[in-house]
Amino acid sequence: MLLLCATLTAKAETVTEYILDTVDSGEGYWPCLFYELNYQSDLALAEAAKWHAPSEDESYWRNGIGPFSIDQNKFLVTQWQSTLHPLLIRRHFTLDPDALAKIAIGNVTLLYSYDENPTFWLNGKKLVSATGWNDNNYDRRQLLSLQKKWLVEGDNVLCVSLSRGEGGGHIDYGLCVTYDPTNTAIAIPQEETADNRLYNLLGQQLPDDTSHRGIVITQGKKLFCK
């Protein structure tokens, strides 16, 4: 079994990984579900109906590719008539135990470039709202410890609503986690073995193949596999 790994040193720098990509992350486009409302007053009606809940019936939502914009110079991938309609977006993502272990020891940050008046919801709970717009810059909001616990193993959904505006309009948003891979809070198998068995950050044994990427543990040592 060949692993392209490097042993992590005790003074390794923090690592940032995107949970949900933005244009700024270098990955570009992102899949989502979206819905354009007819009137500004529909935002309050949709919120009262809990459109942002994980249990939302998505059968009538449209599949889309973000970011959304009315202006080709500001992240335009999908055209959004922001002067006519408010916008709702749902982005699903999956977290496994390895990702949750990194989240537990690290900082999770919401990044968002918007126009205008966004409100974000994570798994049905209100995360943050803002007024106005920030041009094509990105605001950063670090999740509180309590808010990190809203993230669960399996399916998650990060939603945003935006108001209709008189001028331009756009949205690009995502999540990233920054953590120290040498953090001693990461669970390590207590028993060192003489073989090359691999474990994830929770101490669970991994299949004996070459498909692993990121941090693994073998013989009591943390390795980073490319």
Contacts in CASP RR format, 6 or more apart in sequence:
PFRMAT RR
TARGET T0000
AUTHOR 0000-0000-0000
METHOD contacts of the structure
MODEL  1
MLLLCATLTAKAETVTEYILDTVDSGEGYWPCLFYELNYQSDLALAEAAK
WHAPSEDESYWRNGIGPFSIDQNKFLVTQWQSTLHPLLIRRHFTLDPDAL
AKIAIGNVTLLYSYDENPTFWLNGKKLVSATGWNDNNYDRRQLLSLQKKW
LVEGDNVLCVSLSRGEGGGHIDYGLCVTYDPTNTAIAIPQEETADNRLYN
LLGQQLPDDTSHRGIVITQGKKLFCK
1 196 0 8 1.000
1 208 0 8 1.000
1 209 0 8 1.000
1 210 0 8 1.000
2 210 0 8 1.000
3 210 0 8 1.000
3 212 0 8 1.000
3 216 0 8 1.000
3 223 0 8 1.000
3 225 0 8 1.000
4 225 0 8 1.000
4 226 0 8 1.000
5 216 0 8 1.000
5 223 0 8 1.000
5 224 0 8 1.000
5 225 0 8 1.000
5 226 0 8 1.000
6 223 0 8 1.000
6 224 0 8 1.000
7 221 0 8 1.000
7 222 0 8 1.000
7 223 0 8 1.000
8 181 0 8 1.000
8 182 0 8 1.000
8 215 0 8 1.000
8 222 0 8 1.000
8 223 0 8 1.000
8 224 0 8 1.000
9 182 0 8 1.000
10 182 0 8 1.000
11 182 0 8 1.000
12 180 0 8 1.000
12 181 0 8 1.000
12 182 0 8 1.000
14 178 0 8 1.000
14 179 0 8 1.000
14 180 0 8 1.000
15 178 0 8 1.000
15 179 0 8 1.000
15 180 0 8 1.000
15 181 0 8 1.000
16 176 0 8 1.000
16 177 0 8 1.000
16 178 0 8 1.000
17 102 0 8 1.000
17 176 0 8 1.000
17 177 0 8 1.000
18 25 0 8 1.000
18 27 0 8 1.000
18 174 0 8 1.000
18 175 0 8 1.000
18 176 0 8 1.000
19 93 0 8 1.000
19 95 0 8 1.000
19 99 0 8 1.000
19 108 0 8 1.000
19 174 0 8 1.000
19 175 0 8 1.000
19 176 0 8 1.000
19 177 0 8 1.000
20 30 0 8 1.000
20 91 0 8 1.000
20 93 0 8 1.000
20 158 0 8 1.000
20 173 0 8 1.000
20 174 0 8 1.000
20 175 0 8 1.000
21 27 0 8 1.000
21 28 0 8 1.000
21 30 0 8 1.000
21 174 0 8 1.000
22 28 0 8 1.000
22 30 0 8 1.000
22 67 0 8 1.000
22 111 0 8 1.000
22 113 0 8 1.000
22 138 0 8 1.000
22 172 0 8 1.000
22 173 0 8 1.000
22 174 0 8 1.000
23 67 0 8 1.000
23 75 0 8 1.000
23 172 0 8 1.000
24 111 0 8 1.000
24 113 0 8 1.000
24 138 0 8 1.000
24 172 0 8 1.000
25 174 0 8 1.000
25 176 0 8 1.000
29 65 0 8 1.000
29 66 0 8 1.000
29 67 0 8 1.000
29 77 0 8 1.000
30 65 0 8 1.000
30 66 0 8 1.000
30 67 0 8 1.000
30 91 0 8 1.000
30 174 0 8 1.000
31 63 0 8 1.000
31 64 0 8 1.000
31 65 0 8 1.000
31 66 0 8 1.000
31 91 0 8 1.000
32 63 0 8 1.000
32 64 0 8 1.000
32 65 0 8 1.000
32 66 0 8 1.000
32 89 0 8 1.000
32 90 0 8 1.000
32 91 0 8 1.000
33 58 0 8 1.000
33 61 0 8 1.000
33 62 0 8 1.000
33 63 0 8 1.000
33 64 0 8 1.000
33 89 0 8 1.000
33 90 0 8 1.000
33 91 0 8 1.000
33 92 0 8 1.000
34 61 0 8 1.000
34 62 0 8 1.000
34 64 0 8 1.000
34 68 0 8 1.000
34 78 0 8 1.000
34 87 0 8 1.000
34 88 0 8 1.000
34 89 0 8 1.000
34 90 0 8 1.000
35 51 0 8 1.000
35 60 0 8 1.000
35 61 0 8 1.000
35 62 0 8 1.000
35 87 0 8 1.000
35 88 0 8 1.000
36 80 0 8 1.000
36 81 0 8 1.000
36 85 0 8 1.000
36 86 0 8 1.000
36 87 0 8 1.000
36 88 0 8 1.000
37 43 0 8 1.000
37 46 0 8 1.000
37 85 0 8 1.000
37 86 0 8 1.000
37 87 0 8 1.000
37 88 0 8 1.000
38 85 0 8 1.000
39 86 0 8 1.000
40 86 0 8 1.000
40 163 0 8 1.000
40 164 0 8 1.000
42 86 0 8 1.000
43 86 0 8 1.000
43 161 0 8 1.000
43 163 0 8 1.000
46 88 0 8 1.000
46 161 0 8 1.000
47 119 0 8 1.000
47 161 0 8 1.000
50 56 0 8 1.000
50 124 0 8 1.000
51 88 0 8 1.000
51 159 0 8 1.000
51 161 0 8 1.000
52 90 0 8 1.000
52 121 0 8 1.000
52 124 0 8 1.000
52 157 0 8 1.000
52 159 0 8 1.000
52 161 0 8 1.000
53 124 0 8 1.000
54 123 0 8 1.000
54 124 0 8 1.000
54 155 0 8 1.000
54 156 0 8 1.000
54 157 0 8 1.000
56 90 0 8 1.000
58 90 0 8 1.000
61 90 0 8 1.000
64 78 0 8 1.000
65 77 0 8 1.000
65 78 0 8 1.000
66 75 0 8 1.000
66 77 0 8 1.000
66 78 0 8 1.000
66 171 0 8 1.000
66 172 0 8 1.000
67 75 0 8 1.000
67 76 0 8 1.000
67 77 0 8 1.000
67 78 0 8 1.000
67 113 0 8 1.000
67 170 0 8 1.000
67 171 0 8 1.000
67 172 0 8 1.000
68 75 0 8 1.000
68 76 0 8 1.000
68 77 0 8 1.000
68 78 0 8 1.000
68 79 0 8 1.000
68 80 0 8 1.000
68 87 0 8 1.000
68 89 0 8 1.000
68 170 0 8 1.000
68 171 0 8 1.000
69 75 0 8 1.000
69 76 0 8 1.000
69 77 0 8 1.000
69 78 0 8 1.000
69 79 0 8 1.000
69 80 0 8 1.000
69 82 0 8 1.000
69 168 0 8 1.000
69 169 0 8 1.000
69 170 0 8 1.000
69 171 0 8 1.000
70 76 0 8 1.000
70 79 0 8 1.000
70 80 0 8 1.000
70 81 0 8 1.000
70 82 0 8 1.000
70 83 0 8 1.000
70 167 0 8 1.000
70 168 0 8 1.000
70 169 0 8 1.000
70 170 0 8 1.000
71 168 0 8 1.000
71 169 0 8 1.000
71 170 0 8 1.000
74 113 0 8 1.000
74 115 0 8 1.000
74 135 0 8 1.000
74 136 0 8 1.000
74 168 0 8 1.000
74 169 0 8 1.000
74 170 0 8 1.000
75 113 0 8 1.000
75 136 0 8 1.000
75 170 0 8 1.000
75 171 0 8 1.000
75 172 0 8 1.000
76 170 0 8 1.000
80 87 0 8 1.000
80 169 0 8 1.000
80 170 0 8 1.000
80 171 0 8 1.000
82 115 0 8 1.000
82 116 0 8 1.000
82 162 0 8 1.000
82 164 0 8 1.000
82 165 0 8 1.000
82 167 0 8 1.000
82 168 0 8 1.000
82 169 0 8 1.000
82 170 0 8 1.000
83 164 0 8 1.000
83 165 0 8 1.000
83 166 0 8 1.000
83 167 0 8 1.000
83 168 0 8 1.000
84 164 0 8 1.000
85 164 0 8 1.000
86 161 0 8 1.000
86 162 0 8 1.000
86 163 0 8 1.000
86 164 0 8 1.000
87 161 0 8 1.000
87 162 0 8 1.000
87 171 0 8 1.000
88 159 0 8 1.000
88 160 0 8 1.000
88 161 0 8 1.000
89 159 0 8 1.000
89 160 0 8 1.000
89 161 0 8 1.000
89 162 0 8 1.000
89 171 0 8 1.000
90 157 0 8 1.000
90 158 0 8 1.000
90 159 0 8 1.000
91 157 0 8 1.000
91 158 0 8 1.000
91 159 0 8 1.000
91 173 0 8 1.000
91 174 0 8 1.000
92 155 0 8 1.000
92 156 0 8 1.000
92 157 0 8 1.000
93 155 0 8 1.000
93 156 0 8 1.000
93 157 0 8 1.000
93 158 0 8 1.000
93 175 0 8 1.000
94 154 0 8 1.000
94 155 0 8 1.000
94 156 0 8 1.000
95 103 0 8 1.000
95 151 0 8 1.000
95 152 0 8 1.000
95 153 0 8 1.000
95 154 0 8 1.000
95 156 0 8 1.000
96 153 0 8 1.000
96 154 0 8 1.000
97 153 0 8 1.000
97 200 0 8 1.000
97 201 0 8 1.000
97 202 0 8 1.000
97 204 0 8 1.000
98 200 0 8 1.000
98 201 0 8 1.000
98 202 0 8 1.000
98 215 0 8 1.000
99 177 0 8 1.000
100 151 0 8 1.000
100 153 0 8 1.000
101 186 0 8 1.000
101 187 0 8 1.000
101 200 0 8 1.000
101 201 0 8 1.000
101 202 0 8 1.000
102 177 0 8 1.000
102 179 0 8 1.000
102 201 0 8 1.000
103 148 0 8 1.000
103 151 0 8 1.000
103 177 0 8 1.000
103 179 0 8 1.000
104 148 0 8 1.000
104 185 0 8 1.000
105 179 0 8 1.000
105 180 0 8 1.000
105 183 0 8 1.000
105 185 0 8 1.000
105 186 0 8 1.000
106 177 0 8 1.000
106 178 0 8 1.000
106 179 0 8 1.000
106 180 0 8 1.000
106 183 0 8 1.000
107 142 0 8 1.000
107 143 0 8 1.000
107 177 0 8 1.000
107 178 0 8 1.000
107 179 0 8 1.000
108 142 0 8 1.000
108 143 0 8 1.000
108 147 0 8 1.000
108 148 0 8 1.000
108 151 0 8 1.000
108 175 0 8 1.000
108 176 0 8 1.000
108 177 0 8 1.000
109 140 0 8 1.000
109 141 0 8 1.000
109 142 0 8 1.000
109 143 0 8 1.000
109 175 0 8 1.000
109 176 0 8 1.000
109 177 0 8 1.000
109 178 0 8 1.000
110 120 0 8 1.000
110 127 0 8 1.000
110 128 0 8 1.000
110 140 0 8 1.000
110 141 0 8 1.000
110 142 0 8 1.000
110 143 0 8 1.000
110 158 0 8 1.000
110 173 0 8 1.000
110 174 0 8 1.000
110 175 0 8 1.000
111 138 0 8 1.000
111 139 0 8 1.000
111 140 0 8 1.000
111 173 0 8 1.000
111 174 0 8 1.000
111 175 0 8 1.000
111 176 0 8 1.000
112 118 0 8 1.000
112 120 0 8 1.000
112 130 0 8 1.000
112 138 0 8 1.000
112 139 0 8 1.000
112 141 0 8 1.000
112 160 0 8 1.000
112 171 0 8 1.000
112 172 0 8 1.000
112 173 0 8 1.000
112 174 0 8 1.000
113 134 0 8 1.000
113 135 0 8 1.000
113 136 0 8 1.000
113 137 0 8 1.000
113 138 0 8 1.000
113 139 0 8 1.000
113 170 0 8 1.000
113 171 0 8 1.000
113 172 0 8 1.000
113 173 0 8 1.000
114 130 0 8 1.000
114 132 0 8 1.000
114 133 0 8 1.000
114 134 0 8 1.000
114 139 0 8 1.000
114 160 0 8 1.000
114 162 0 8 1.000
114 170 0 8 1.000
114 171 0 8 1.000
114 172 0 8 1.000
114 173 0 8 1.000
115 132 0 8 1.000
115 133 0 8 1.000
115 134 0 8 1.000
115 135 0 8 1.000
115 162 0 8 1.000
115 165 0 8 1.000
115 167 0 8 1.000
115 168 0 8 1.000
115 169 0 8 1.000
115 170 0 8 1.000
115 171 0 8 1.000
116 131 0 8 1.000
116 132 0 8 1.000
116 133 0 8 1.000
116 162 0 8 1.000
116 163 0 8 1.000
116 165 0 8 1.000
116 169 0 8 1.000
117 129 0 8 1.000
117 130 0 8 1.000
117 131 0 8 1.000
117 132 0 8 1.000
117 162 0 8 1.000
117 163 0 8 1.000
118 129 0 8 1.000
118 130 0 8 1.000
118 160 0 8 1.000
118 161 0 8 1.000
118 162 0 8 1.000
118 171 0 8 1.000
118 173 0 8 1.000
119 126 0 8 1.000
119 128 0 8 1.000
119 129 0 8 1.000
119 160 0 8 1.000
119 161 0 8 1.000
120 126 0 8 1.000
120 127 0 8 1.000
120 128 0 8 1.000
120 129 0 8 1.000
120 158 0 8 1.000
120 159 0 8 1.000
120 160 0 8 1.000
120 173 0 8 1.000
121 127 0 8 1.000
121 158 0 8 1.000
121 159 0 8 1.000
121 160 0 8 1.000
122 147 0 8 1.000
122 150 0 8 1.000
122 151 0 8 1.000
122 156 0 8 1.000
122 157 0 8 1.000
122 158 0 8 1.000
122 159 0 8 1.000
123 150 0 8 1.000
123 151 0 8 1.000
123 152 0 8 1.000
123 156 0 8 1.000
123 157 0 8 1.000
124 157 0 8 1.000
124 159 0 8 1.000
125 147 0 8 1.000
125 150 0 8 1.000
127 141 0 8 1.000
127 143 0 8 1.000
127 147 0 8 1.000
127 158 0 8 1.000
128 141 0 8 1.000
130 139 0 8 1.000
133 168 0 8 1.000
133 169 0 8 1.000
136 170 0 8 1.000
138 172 0 8 1.000
158 173 0 8 1.000
158 174 0 8 1.000
158 175 0 8 1.000
160 171 0 8 1.000
160 173 0 8 1.000
162 169 0 8 1.000
162 171 0 8 1.000
181 215 0 8 1.000
181 222 0 8 1.000
181 224 0 8 1.000
182 222 0 8 1.000
186 201 0 8 1.000
186 215 0 8 1.000
186 222 0 8 1.000
187 201 0 8 1.000
187 202 0 8 1.000
187 203 0 8 1.000
188 199 0 8 1.000
188 203 0 8 1.000
188 217 0 8 1.000
188 220 0 8 1.000
188 222 0 8 1.000
189 199 0 8 1.000
189 203 0 8 1.000
189 217 0 8 1.000
189 220 0 8 1.000
192 219 0 8 1.000
192 220 0 8 1.000
193 219 0 8 1.000
194 219 0 8 1.000
196 208 0 8 1.000
196 218 0 8 1.000
196 219 0 8 1.000
197 205 0 8 1.000
197 208 0 8 1.000
197 218 0 8 1.000
198 205 0 8 1.000
198 206 0 8 1.000
198 208 0 8 1.000
198 212 0 8 1.000
198 216 0 8 1.000
198 217 0 8 1.000
198 218 0 8 1.000
199 205 0 8 1.000
199 206 0 8 1.000
199 216 0 8 1.000
199 217 0 8 1.000
199 218 0 8 1.000
200 206 0 8 1.000
200 215 0 8 1.000
200 216 0 8 1.000
200 217 0 8 1.000
201 215 0 8 1.000
201 217 0 8 1.000
203 217 0 8 1.000
206 212 0 8 1.000
206 216 0 8 1.000
212 225 0 8 1.000
213 225 0 8 1.000
213 226 0 8 1.000
214 224 0 8 1.000
214 225 0 8 1.000
214 226 0 8 1.000
215 222 0 8 1.000
215 223 0 8 1.000
215 224 0 8 1.000
215 225 0 8 1.000
216 222 0 8 1.000
216 223 0 8 1.000
216 225 0 8 1.000
217 223 0 8 1.000
END
